[in-house]
Amino acid sequence: MMLSPEQAADSDHPSSAPSDPESLEAKGLRSCCASDLEAPDGEGRPPQPLSREEKRRRRRATAKYRSAHATRERIRVEAFNLAFAELRKLLPTLPPDKKLSKIEILRLAICYISYLNHVLDV
């Protein structure tokens, strides 16, 4: 089939060019965000709106979010460790400066509270 000069000129126009990624990339027309506009199955359908979970994943992938999350987590862990240190100061052990793990502190606190309840009941 032979194209007329008008049809040949029209085929060079980007709006009538095929929209598959390879041809766009070959002509240098593919933008950095073109993959975001494509349907997941590669067909030319408009993109589906992002689900709540997908929006959350994309937001959490940013460096700003990760940095803020790391800061919040560091503050939470420091508060957690301070609470264990305060509890540790209230528990009697020999020697008093003996290093205890968190689980040992909790178990010792349970035993100490039971002992104090027993003393009050007697």
C-alpha positions, 0 to 999 in steps of 0.5 A, spaced: 500 500 500 502 506 497 501 512 502 500 519 499 504 525 501 499 528 505 498 521 509 506 520 509 506 527 513 501 525 518 505 519 520 511 523 522 506 527 527 507 524 534 499 524 535 499 519 530 505 515 532 504 508 535 505 509 543 508 503 545 515 504 549 520 502 544 517 507 538 517 512 543 524 511 546 527 510 539 524 517 537 526 520 544 519 522 545 518 518 552 518 522 558 521 520 565 514 519 567 511 515 561 511 509 565 507 512 570 502 513 565 502 506 562 497 501 564 500 495 568 498 490 562 502 495 557 495 497 553 493 504 552 488 504 557 488 510 562 491 509 568 487 506 574 487 511 580 492 508 586 490 504 591 491 507 598 496 501 600 500 503 593 499 511 595 502 509 602 508 505 599 510 510 594 510 516 600 514 511 605 519 510 599 521 517 599 528 519 603 524 525 607 519 520 610 525 515 611 529 520 615 523 522 619 521 515 621 528 513 623 528 520 627 521 518 630 524 510 631 530 513 635 526 517 640 521 511 641 527 507 643 531 512 647 524 513 651 523 505 652 531 504 654 530 510 659 523 507 662 527 500 663 533 504 666 528 508 671 525 501 673 532 498 674 533 503 679 527 501 683 529 494 683 534 491 689 539 486 686 546 484 689 551 487 686 546 494 685 550 496 679 549 489 676 547 489 668 541 486 667 537 485 660 530 487 659 527 481 660 531 480 667 529 487 669 521 485 667 522 478 671 525 481 677 520 487 677 514 481 677 518 478 683 519 484 687 511 486 686 509 479 688 514 480 694 511 487 696 504 484 695 506 478 700 509 483 705 502 488 705 498 482 706 501 479 712 
